[in-house]
Amino acid sequence: MLNRSSWLLPCLALLLPGCMSLEADDAPESQQQALPGSEVIDFASASTLANTDASGKSGGMAVLKTNSANCTVGAYADCYAQYIEFSPSYTGYLTFKLSSLTQAAPTPAQITQLQLLTKYQGPGTATSYYQWQLYRFSTSSWVTLANSQGRGDWVWTPALTLGLPATEAASNFVSSTGDIRARLVKGAGTDAAQLDSLRLQVSWDVGGGGGGDPTCTLPVFPKGTTWMWDLEHASIPTNLNAQVYVVDLFNTTPTKIQEYKNAGKKVVCYFSAGTFEDWRDDVNQFPQDTYCTPGENCAQSVHILGDWCTSGGGCEWWLDHRKPAVRTVMTSRMQLAKDKGCDAVEPDNVDGYSHDDEINCTDQACWGLTAANQLDYNRWLATTAHSLCLGIALKNDVDQVSALADAFDFAINEQCQKYNECGVYKTAFTNNNKAVFNAEYRKDSGGVTTGWTSCTGTGATCACGESGFAQGDLRTLVFTTASVRYDNLQFTCW
């Protein structure tokens, strides 16, 4: 597959993780506490502590954080003596955390409004200006809230309250781990910005009690549902004999997804949740240490997924899904699925722990992942999908099916009939009226050929080699090769 270029971070010279805040006396604490579902918080950390302090004051971010609470000379005072100046050489962003809230513990999906609060003085001309931005995790991009143009050149601005554009959903700007990022970006010229207060106001709505959209009705996939699995075409016919279409999240456009839905199909969107694929649009969102051990030659990494590399691109590494950055990306992918109109998601490669072997790292994850790590990650995937009103499939991970089935809405398996592993799905899924979709290959990715001519096994049950299934319990697609395309289908066992 072809590599795709991800978005290019447009950070020019000055990145100020800043989101600006009113002083303690700008919005009295008693008033803040009286507002249900709203609280002002300070930033928790900075992406870098290095900054150019042109005023000669020292202390950097630590002083700035103290100033936010202590600059109380007058209701909207110009606390010049406590300025921190951020010059065009500064790079970084501030991180605010939902865990800093003392009034409540909302989930990311329950956040309804974010506002940057600041006291500010700086250049306001067209030749030297600044943009305040928040990071949209759902699309891995920065969104501008306002800029300093038109505010006057070195005119004290005592209390700026900067909100998101009306078209933006605040929940998209919160990561799965409750992080919110803000920055001040240098636009032009060489002059610095002066700030003495940087805070963030967070508002939320816990209506519905369970997180996510209280009006949400999750899609259901009852046993016997028919399906089609095509991860290679960007467009497939809408009249295929299947109730569910499983398609690639990145390759499939919102328009095409809507066409499938208009034809009466439920649409499930595939992405890999357990591996780093270097051709995906969001590759720059993965820190290198999530897929390649620091100091290791990544091109020859022990984490490479077998021989899944091609000359000229298309390489895949197992992820260390214990790292928070992985969950941040996966949250963005599920938000993308929601935004595109997918009904559910199929996170693949969610069994990295079972590929982890301390002796032989060929085709292994080799991160030291445990079964408990995998259960935690997979349950988190399910919870996050449901918070976005998305259904979710459990993909493979056969050894943990019984422990995970309650958290997932249906199952997708590859080659459980070939290896006589389908039985666990009967107890965990079909007996609970949840669909099980199975794919088999005449010639699999390892070059092994199976002489499928029809799916006879136990007669009309479509559970070749398995017993105890009723007709229609499994819906099996047999592909000619390991290429997952509707026009590579050898036959269906329905």
N, C-alpha and C positions, 0 to 999 in steps of 0.2 A: 504494500500500500504506500501511497505517496505521503511524504511528510507534509505537515501543514504548519504555516507560520502562525505563532500565537501573537496576541496583542503586544505592542511595543510600549513599554512604560515611558510616558512622555515627561519624565522628571527632568526639568531643566535645572538650573543651578540650585534653587533653594527649595528644600522639602521640609516644611515644618509640620510635624505631626501635630498639628495643632487643631484643636477645636476649642472654640473660644468660649470663655465663660464669663458670666456675670460674677462680680465679687460677692462675697458673703452678704455685704450690705446692699448690693444691687438688687438681690432678690432675698429678702429676709428669710432666715432659716425657718421661722415659724410658718411663713406663707408656703415655703416649699413643702414642709411636712403636711400642711393642710390640703395639698393638692393630691387627690386620690390617683394612684397609678402614675406618679411623676416624681422624679428626683434628680438633683444636680450632683454629678460626681466628678472627681479629679481623674486625670490620666494615671494609669497604673505603671506604664513603662514607656520608654522611648526606644525606637529601633536602633538608634545610635546615640551615645552620650556626647559625641564630639560635635562641637559647634564653634563658630567664630563669634566671639563676644566683642564686637567692635567698640563697645562703650568702656571696656576695661574692667567691667565687673566680672566676678568669677562665680563659679558654682553651677552654671549651666542649668540643666533641667531640674536639678534638685531645688535650686533657688526659685526657679519659675513656679514649681509646684507649691512651694511655701508662699510665694507672693499671691497666688490665687486665693489663698485663704486669709492672708494677713494684710493685704494692701487695703486698709480701711480708713484712710484719711479722707473723710467726706464721702457722701453717698456714691458719687461717680468721679472720684478723685483721679487726677493725672499723677500717678505715683512714679514720676520720672526717676527718682533715686533708686528705684528697684527694677527698672527696665531690664529685660534680657533682649539683646539685639541679635537677630538671626540674619546673617549675611548671606549673599548669594552662594557661598561655598558650603552652606549647611545642607546636609541630605538626611532624610529620615522621616519617620512619622510617629505619632503618638498612638498608643493603644489604650483604650478604655475597656473596662470589663464589667459585664452584668453582675459578676460576683461582688463588685464594689457596692451594689445597691443594698441599703439596709431596710428599706420598706417592704420589699417583696423579692421573690425569686422567679421572675417571668422567664419563659423559654424564648429563644430567638424569634419563633413564629408569633409570639404575643406582643412584640414591640410595635408600637403604632406611630411613634414620632421620635425623631432625633433632632436636636438643635445645638449648634455650636454657639457658645457664649464667650465674648471677649471684650477686653479693653485694648484699644489699638491706636497706634500713631505711626504713620509711615508715608512713603511717596504715593501719590494718587494720580500722577500724570500718566499719559499714554506711553511715555518712554520708560517708565519704571513702575510696574504694578505687581500685585500678588493675587493669587486665586486660592480661596479656601475650598477644600475638597474632602469628601468622605469616600471610603472604599466600598464599592458594591461587590460583595462576595459572590453573588449569583452569576455575575458575568466577568468577574476578575478584572474590574476596571474602576478608575476613579471618576467621580461625578462632581462637577463644580457647583458650589452653592452660591458663591458671589465672588466679586473681585473688588479691588480697592479703587478702581477708576471711578471718578466722579465724587469721591469722598473728600477731595481737597488734598493739597500737598502739605504734608506735615501738620494736618489739623487733627487735634485730639478727638477721637471718637469714643465717647465714654461707655457706651453699652451697645454692642452689636449682638443681635440675635439672628442667627443664620439658619434657616430651615431648608429641608429638602424640597426640590421642585414638587408641585402637586401631583405629577404623574408617577412619582417614585413611591414604592412601598418600603417603609422603614425596615421591615424584617429582612429585606434583601441585603441590608448593610450590617448585619450581625452574623458572625460566623457560628458554626455549630457548637463551638466551645464558648460562645458568649463574648467574643472580641469585637470591638468597633475601632476602626482606624481612621485617623484624620491627619491632614497635612496642610501646610501653606506652601504653595508652589510659586517660585519666582517667575514672572512673566517676561520682563525686559529690563534693561538697564542694570546698574550695579549697586544701587542704594539698598539699605537694609530696612527691615521692618522691626518695630519695637512693640513688645507686648509685656504686660505685667499680670495678665490673668487669662488662663486657658482652662475651660471646663466644658462639660457636656451635660445637657439635660435629656434624660431618657424618660419616655412615657410608654405605658403599656396597658393592655386590656386583657385580663385573665377570664373574661366572660366565657362560659362554656366549661371552665374548670379543668379541662384535660389537655390544654395546649393546642396550638394550631387554630384552624378556622372552625368556630363552633357550628357553622352551617354545613360542614363537610360531611359527605356520605361516601365512604370508601367504596371503590368498585369491588365487585365480587367475581370470583372465577370458580364456579361450581364444577365438580367432577363431571367429566364427559364433554366439557367445552373443547371445541376444535381449534386448532392453531396453525399458523404458518410462521416459519422462522427464516428471515432473510436479512443478513447483516452486511451484504456486499452491494446490493442495488440501492441507489438513492430513490428509486421509484419502482414500485411493482404494481401489477394490475389490481384494481379495487374489487374485482369480482371473483377472486380466488375462493375456493370452498373452505373457508375457515372463519371462525367467529373472532379470533384474536390474531392480530398481526404483531410479531415481535421484530423490531427494526433497530438500526443503529441510531443512537442518540445524536451523534455529531453529524452524520451523513444525511439525515432526514430533515427536511425543512418543515416549519410550522404549517405551511400551506398544504404540503403533502399529507401531513398527519391529519389535518382537518378533512382532507378528501377521504381518507380511510374512515374517519369517524362518520362522515356524511353517508358513507356506504354501509354504515351499521357495524363497523368493526371497533373492538376495543384495541387500543394501541399501547404496546409495552415497549419501552425504550431501553436498549442495551448499552451498558458501559462497563468497563473493567474497574472494579473497586479494589482489586488486590494486586494489580500490576501497573507499572509505569510504561506507557506506550509512547515512544518518542515522536509519533506523527500526529498526536492529538493537538487540538487548538489551544489547550490550556497547559501545555508542558512546562511553561515558565513559572507556573504556580507551585511546582514541586521543588522544594529544596533538594540539592543533590544527595544529602545524607539520608533521604527517605528511600532511595533506590540503589545507592552505591556507597559502600563503606568509605569514610574519609581516608584518603591516602591510597585508595585502590585504583587500578586502571579500570575505569568503567567499561571500556570496550571489551575487557576480558574478565569482567566481574563474576564472582561466584553467584551473584543474584540474577544473572541473565536466565530467562526462562528457556532452558534447554538450548536448542539451536535456533531459537526464534529470532534470528537476525538475518537480514538480507543485505547484500552488497548495495550500497546506495541508499540505505535507510530502512526503516521498519524494524526496530529492535524493541525488546520488551524485557523489563526487569521486575522481579518480585518487590513489592513495597513493604517497608516496615510500618504496618498500619497502626502501631502503637503511638506513633508520633502525631501530635495534634495537627500538624500541617496537612497530613493526609486527610483527616476528617474535614478540614476546612475546604479542601478541593472537592471532596465527595458531596459535601453539602451544596456547593455551587453547582455541581453536576445535576443533583436532584432538583435544585431550583430551576435549572435550565430545562429539565424535563417537564416540570410544571408549566413553565412559561411557554414551552412549545406546544402544550396541549396533550402530552402523554397521559394515559390513564394509570400507568404503573411503570415500574422500572425492573430491569434484570441486571443486578450487579454481579459481575462475573469474577472468577478467581478468588472466591471467598473461603478457600481452604488452604491458604499458604502454610499454616502450621503443619499440615499433614505432608507437606513437601520439604519440611525442614529436617535435615539429617546432619549431625555434627561430623560424620565421617566422610560421606560422599556428597559433595555439593553440586554434582551434575544434575541439572534440572530441579534444583531444590531452592527453597526460599533462603535458607541459611541465615536467618535473622535471630534464631533462637526463640521463635514464636511458640507459644504453648497452646494447648487446647482451650485453656481458660481465656487467653488473649483473643483467640478466634471467636469464641462465644460472645465475648464482650463487644467485639467489633461488629459482628453480624447482627446482634440485637440492636446496637446503636444505629446501624443502617436501616433496620426496620422501623425503629422509633422515629428517625428523622424523615423517612419517606412518609409515614403516616401523619406526621405533623404538617406535611405539605399536601395532605389529602391525596397521596399517591399510594396505589397498591404496590406490593413488592413480592418478587419471586425469590425463593431460596434456590440458588444455582449449585448443583452438585453438593459437595461437603457431606457425602453420604454418611460418614461416621457420626455426624452431629445432627442428623435429621430429626431424631426423636426429641432432642433437647431444644431444637429451634422451631419446630413446626408451628407452635402456638403463636409465634411472633410474625409469621409470614402468611401470605394470602394464597399462594399456590407454589408449585415447584417446577423447575426445569432441570432435566438431567440429560447428560450425554452418556450413552452406552451402558446404562444399568442392565439392559436386557442381555447384552453381550457378556457381561460379567456377573449375571445373576444377582444383581443388587437391588432389584426393584421392590422387593418385598417390604422393606422398611417404609416405603411411601404409602403402602396400603394402610398400614396402621396409623401413620402420622397424618396423612393428607386425605386420601380418598374416603376413609372411614369417617372423616369430619367434613365431607362434602367439599373438599378443595381439589382443584384440578392438578393433575400431574402431566406435564408435557415432556416427552422423551424423544431424543434424537439418536439415531444409529447411523453407521456409515458402512457402505460396502467396502471402501478403502479409506482407512482413517489417516490422520496426520502423520502417523508413524509408518505408513506404508503397509499396514497389516490388512489383509483382505478377509472379509467375512462373506460366506456364500449365501447372502440373503436372496431368496427368490420370492418369498412371501412371509408374512409374519404368522406362522402357524402355531408354533409352541404349544399352547393349550387351546387350540381351535380358534374360536371367534373372540377370545378374550383380549386379543391384542397385547398379550404379555408373554412374549416368546420365552420359553424356558422357566417362567415363573408360575406359581400356582396360587389359587385363592382369589384371583381377580375376577370381577364380573365384567361382562362385555362393556367396553367404553370407559373402564376405570383409567386406563392409560391411553393417551393419544400419541401415537408414534409416527414420526417422519423418518424414512430411510433415505439418506442421501447417497448418490453414486460415489462421491468423494467427500473429503472433509470440507469442501467449499460450501458454506451455508447460504444457498441461493434457491429461490423457489424453482428456477429452471434447471437445477441440479438434483431435483427430487426424483428418486427412483420409484418409490411408491409410499402410500400412507397406510397405516394400519388403524382404521377407525371402525 
